[in-house]
Amino acid sequence: MSDRPVLTSARNPRVVELAKLHEGKHRRRQGLTLVEGPRVVADVIDHGAELRELFHLEHDEVGQRLAHDGGVTATPVGAGVLQRLAGTEHPQGPIAVVAIPAPEPLGSVDTVVLWEVSEPGNAGAIVRTATAFGFAVATAPGTADLWGPKVIRSAAGSQFAARVSRLCDDALPELQRAGLQTIATLAAGGAHPRSIQRRGPVAIIVGNEAHGLPAVVADGADDRFTIPLPGAVESLNAAVAAALAMYELRPPS
């Protein structure tokens, strides 16, 4: 059991400041994010995340153990504080404050590119699949923040184990200058996956859920890729399409 006093005031200045991390501008300013729930906190610890603080309900022994595993002090809190930090109606503690890693430089390695992928669930699922297949991850402007709590939850914290880069506004030439074979994923009009020949490390570009990729990106990519759909649907969820593309274009074993 923790011998620290229970923090009960949701108006505590530290609580108020940390609750702001649900907004991207505050995450970027402070270089921190929030991770909620025992499974996801354990996942980010396993993936090497740097924990700064951990808050748990008074008798939460799992939260205390996770604080020990993460090398930080555990602070017991009341239900109101936990709710303020979680930002949800029915929070599941503990809640960890975690440092956001600095972005990696874009490398000449297999990469999946999220181009204005806006749904946190899709963004997180793509990151998780990329990590499983050994792909790096890059985000173009307009993409969901990979360090937002919802994306971290969807990715099971795998972005802390991934090579994550941020692209500039002129992202397509940036990818090509890095020596990557750019491959645009399209709902229609692209080549069959197995007809695309790898000529080196690839950048698989996945577009917005509703609008796909801008024409300038689709036309300017080195190759265009379409998953054949013989069934009675016109397109796939962005995360599913990205997973199939990475599987088909992964390097030969």
C-alpha positions as CSV (number, residue, x, y, z in Angstrom):
1,M,0.0,0.0,0.0
2,S,1.1,3.5,-0.7
3,D,1.8,5.8,2.2
4,R,1.3,9.0,0.2
5,P,-1.8,11.1,1.0
6,V,-4.7,10.6,-1.3
7,L,-5.1,13.5,-3.8
8,T,-8.8,14.3,-3.9
9,S,-9.1,17.7,-5.4
10,A,-9.8,17.8,-9.2
11,R,-8.8,21.5,-9.0
12,N,-5.3,20.8,-7.9
13,P,-3.0,22.8,-10.2
14,R,-1.0,19.8,-11.3
15,V,-4.2,17.8,-12.1
16,V,-5.6,20.8,-14.1
17,E,-2.4,21.1,-16.0
18,L,-2.1,17.4,-16.8
19,A,-5.8,17.2,-17.9
20,K,-4.9,19.6,-20.7
21,L,-2.8,16.8,-22.3
22,H,-6.0,15.6,-23.9
23,E,-5.4,18.5,-26.3
24,G,-2.7,18.1,-29.0
25,K,-1.3,21.6,-28.6
26,H,-0.6,21.0,-24.9
27,R,0.9,17.6,-25.6
28,R,3.3,19.2,-28.1
29,R,4.1,22.0,-25.7
30,Q,4.8,19.8,-22.7
31,G,6.2,16.8,-24.6
32,L,3.9,14.5,-22.5
33,T,0.8,12.4,-23.0
34,L,-1.6,10.4,-20.9
35,V,-2.0,6.6,-21.0
36,E,-5.0,5.0,-19.3
37,G,-5.8,1.5,-18.1
38,P,-3.7,-1.3,-16.7
39,R,-3.3,-3.2,-20.0
40,V,-2.2,-0.1,-22.0
41,V,0.1,1.2,-19.2
42,A,1.7,-2.3,-19.1
43,D,2.1,-2.3,-22.9
44,V,3.9,1.1,-23.0
45,I,6.2,0.0,-20.2
46,D,7.0,-3.1,-22.2
47,H,7.7,-1.0,-25.3
48,G,10.2,1.1,-23.4
49,A,8.2,4.3,-22.8
50,E,9.5,6.8,-20.2
51,L,6.9,7.2,-17.5
52,R,7.0,10.4,-15.5
53,E,4.1,9.9,-13.0
54,L,1.3,7.5,-12.3
55,F,-2.0,8.1,-10.6
56,H,-4.3,5.3,-9.3
57,L,-7.3,4.8,-7.0
58,E,-6.4,4.3,-3.4
59,H,-6.6,0.5,-3.2
60,D,-5.4,-0.2,-6.8
61,E,-2.6,-2.7,-6.2
62,V,-2.1,-3.2,-9.9
63,G,-1.6,0.5,-10.4
64,Q,1.1,0.5,-7.6
65,R,2.8,-2.5,-9.2
66,L,2.8,-0.7,-12.6
67,A,4.3,2.4,-11.1
68,H,7.1,0.2,-9.7
69,D,7.6,-1.5,-13.1
70,G,7.8,2.0,-14.7
71,G,10.2,3.4,-12.1
72,V,7.9,6.2,-11.0
73,T,6.2,7.3,-7.8
74,A,2.5,6.2,-7.5
75,T,0.1,8.9,-6.4
76,P,-3.3,7.6,-5.0
77,V,-6.2,9.7,-6.1
78,G,-9.9,10.0,-5.6
79,A,-12.5,9.1,-8.2
80,G,-13.0,12.7,-9.2
81,V,-9.3,13.3,-9.9
82,L,-9.1,10.1,-11.9
83,Q,-12.1,11.2,-14.0
84,R,-10.6,14.6,-14.6
85,L,-7.3,13.1,-15.8
86,A,-9.0,10.4,-17.9
87,G,-11.4,12.8,-19.6
88,T,-14.0,10.0,-19.8
89,E,-17.3,9.3,-18.0
90,H,-16.2,5.9,-16.7
91,P,-12.4,6.0,-16.4
92,Q,-10.3,2.9,-15.9
93,G,-7.2,3.6,-13.8
94,P,-4.4,3.8,-13.5
95,I,-3.3,6.8,-15.5
96,A,0.3,7.3,-16.4
97,V,2.0,10.5,-17.6
98,V,4.4,9.5,-20.3
99,A,7.1,11.3,-22.2
100,I,6.6,11.6,-26.0
101,P,9.7,10.4,-27.8
102,A,11.4,12.8,-30.2
103,P,10.5,12.1,-33.9
104,E,13.0,10.0,-35.7
105,P,14.6,11.3,-39.0
106,L,13.1,9.7,-42.1
107,G,15.2,6.7,-43.0
108,S,15.7,4.5,-46.0
109,V,13.6,1.7,-44.4
110,D,10.2,0.2,-45.2
111,T,7.7,2.8,-44.0
112,V,3.9,3.2,-43.8
113,V,2.8,6.8,-44.3
114,L,-0.4,8.1,-42.8
115,W,-1.6,10.8,-45.1
116,E,-4.4,12.7,-43.4
117,V,-5.7,9.6,-41.7
118,S,-8.0,11.3,-39.2
119,E,-9.7,8.6,-37.1
120,P,-7.7,7.7,-34.0
121,G,-8.8,4.1,-34.1
122,N,-7.5,3.7,-37.7
123,A,-4.3,5.5,-37.0
124,G,-3.6,3.3,-34.0
125,A,-4.4,0.1,-35.8
126,I,-2.1,1.1,-38.6
127,V,0.8,1.8,-36.2
128,R,0.2,-1.5,-34.4
129,T,0.3,-3.5,-37.7
130,A,3.4,-1.5,-38.9
131,T,5.2,-2.4,-35.7
132,A,4.2,-6.1,-36.1
133,F,5.5,-6.2,-39.7
134,G,8.7,-4.2,-38.9
135,F,7.7,-1.1,-40.8
136,A,8.6,2.4,-39.7
137,V,5.7,5.0,-39.4
138,A,5.6,8.5,-40.9
139,T,2.8,11.0,-40.7
140,A,1.9,13.7,-43.1
141,P,0.3,17.0,-41.9
142,G,-3.4,16.6,-41.1
143,T,-3.0,13.1,-39.6
144,A,-4.3,12.2,-36.2
145,D,-1.8,12.8,-33.4
146,L,-0.1,9.4,-32.8
147,W,0.5,10.4,-29.2
148,G,-3.1,11.1,-28.4
149,P,-4.6,8.8,-25.7
150,K,-7.1,7.3,-28.1
151,V,-4.5,6.5,-30.7
152,I,-2.2,5.0,-28.0
153,R,-5.0,2.8,-26.8
154,S,-5.9,1.6,-30.3
155,A,-2.2,0.9,-31.0
156,A,-1.7,-0.9,-27.7
157,G,1.2,1.5,-27.1
158,S,3.2,0.1,-30.0
159,Q,4.2,3.6,-31.2
160,F,6.7,3.6,-28.3
161,A,8.5,0.7,-30.0
162,A,8.2,2.0,-33.5
163,R,10.4,4.4,-35.6
164,V,8.0,7.4,-35.9
165,S,8.8,10.3,-38.2
166,R,6.9,13.5,-39.0
167,L,6.8,14.7,-42.6
168,C,6.9,18.3,-43.9
169,D,4.2,19.9,-46.0
170,D,6.0,18.8,-49.2
171,A,5.9,15.2,-48.0
172,L,6.0,13.2,-51.3
173,P,9.4,14.6,-52.5
174,E,10.7,14.2,-49.0
175,L,9.9,10.5,-49.1
176,Q,11.5,10.1,-52.5
177,R,14.6,12.0,-51.4
178,A,15.0,9.5,-48.6
179,G,15.4,6.7,-51.2
180,L,11.9,5.2,-50.7
181,Q,9.8,3.7,-53.5
182,T,6.5,5.5,-53.0
183,I,3.4,3.4,-53.4
184,A,0.0,5.0,-53.2
185,T,-2.9,2.9,-52.0
186,L,-6.0,3.6,-54.1
187,A,-9.6,2.2,-53.9
188,A,-9.5,1.8,-57.7
189,G,-7.3,2.2,-60.7
190,G,-4.0,0.9,-59.2
191,A,-2.0,-2.2,-60.0
192,H,-2.6,-5.6,-58.6
193,P,-0.5,-5.9,-55.4
194,R,1.5,-8.8,-56.7
195,S,2.4,-7.0,-59.9
196,I,4.4,-4.3,-58.0
197,Q,8.1,-5.0,-58.0
198,R,10.1,-3.8,-55.0
199,R,13.2,-1.8,-56.0
200,G,14.3,-1.1,-52.5
201,P,12.7,0.2,-49.3
202,V,9.1,1.2,-49.8
203,A,6.8,3.9,-48.5
204,I,3.2,2.7,-48.5
205,I,1.0,5.8,-48.5
206,V,-2.5,5.4,-46.9
207,G,-5.0,8.2,-47.4
208,N,-7.9,9.8,-45.6
209,E,-10.8,7.5,-44.7
210,A,-13.4,9.6,-46.6
211,H,-11.4,11.1,-49.4
212,G,-8.4,8.9,-50.0
213,L,-5.2,10.4,-51.3
214,P,-5.0,13.8,-53.0
215,A,-4.6,13.4,-56.8
216,V,-1.2,15.1,-56.7
217,V,0.0,12.3,-54.3
218,A,-1.6,9.5,-56.3
219,D,-0.3,10.8,-59.6
220,G,3.2,11.6,-58.2
221,A,3.9,8.3,-56.4
222,D,6.2,5.8,-58.1
223,D,3.5,3.1,-58.1
224,R,-0.2,2.8,-57.4
225,F,-1.7,-0.1,-55.5
226,T,-5.3,-1.4,-55.4
227,I,-6.5,-4.4,-53.5
228,P,-8.9,-6.4,-55.7
229,L,-12.3,-6.8,-54.1
230,P,-14.4,-9.5,-55.8
231,G,-17.2,-9.2,-53.2
232,A,-20.0,-6.7,-52.9
233,V,-18.1,-3.8,-51.3
234,E,-16.4,-0.9,-53.0
235,S,-13.6,-0.2,-50.5
236,L,-11.9,-1.3,-47.3
237,N,-11.4,0.5,-44.0
238,A,-8.1,2.4,-44.1
239,A,-6.5,0.3,-41.4
240,V,-7.5,-3.0,-43.1
241,A,-6.2,-1.7,-46.4
242,A,-2.9,-0.6,-44.8
243,A,-2.5,-4.0,-43.2
244,L,-3.0,-5.9,-46.4
245,A,-0.7,-3.6,-48.3
246,M,2.1,-4.1,-45.7
247,Y,1.6,-7.8,-45.8
248,E,1.7,-7.9,-49.6
249,L,4.7,-5.6,-49.9
250,R,6.8,-6.8,-46.9
251,P,10.3,-7.7,-47.8
252,P,10.9,-11.3,-48.9
253,S,11.8,-13.5,-45.9
